[in-house]
Amino acid sequence: MYALMLKELARLATQSVGAKACVSIEKYPDGMYNKAMLLTMDDGAQVVAKAPNPNAGKPHFTTASEVAWMGFVCFTKI
């Protein structure tokens, strides 16, 4: 099941950046709210993919919190 989800994730990431193929997936250390991976495409493009940890609570709220934090960082130029 996990391998099928990774394959679909790679397909969607490849499609989103207009590449032909995903050539590697590197797992980042898990955070408190997300599992993160770096996907590298055949043309050198890189995509960070994040999936909510099932034990972190409702995915909507953990994602909304992260989006708010990223907006704050961009707005304040930290």
N, C-alpha and C positions, 0 to 999 in steps of 0.2 A: 504494500500500500504506500509506504513512504517513498519508495523508488518511483512509483507512478506519479505521486504528487510533485516530486523534484523534476521529473521529466516535463510535466505540464507547466511548472514554474519556469523552467528554462525556455520552453516554447513561447510562453507569453512574454518573457523578458526579451527574447530574441526579436519577436515581432514588434515590441514596443520601441526598440531602437533602430529597427530596419536592418539588422544584421542577418547573416545567413545561418549561423549556428552558434550555440553556446559551447565554448571549448573547455571551460573549467568552472567548477563551483567550489568555493572555499568557505568553510563554515567559520564564522566569527564566534567568539565566546558569547554564550547566552547572557542576555541582560535580564533585568528583573521582569520586564513586561514582554519582551520579544525574543524570538530566535532570529538571528541575522546571518545572511550569506552574501558573499561577493561573487557575482556571476561575470565572467569575462567572455566577450564575444570574439568571433573570428576576425573582426576588423579592429580589435583593440578596445572597443567600447566596454565600459564596466557599469554594472547595475548592482545597487545594494537592494536586496530583497529582505523584507521583514515579515515574519508571521507571529501572531500573538501566542504567547505561552498559554496553554490551557488553564494553568493555575493562577494566572494573574488577574482574573476577574473577567468582566464582560469586555470583549474585544472593542466594542464601540468606545467605551470610556478610556481604555488604555491608549487607543489610537488617538482619540480626541485630545487627551492630555499631552501626548507627544507632539501633535500638530500645533497645539497652543504654545508649547515650549519653543518649537522651531520658529514660530511666528514672532515670539518675544525676542529671541536671539537675533533674527533678521532685522526687526524693528529697532532694537537698541544698539545694533552694530557691535555686539560683544565679540 
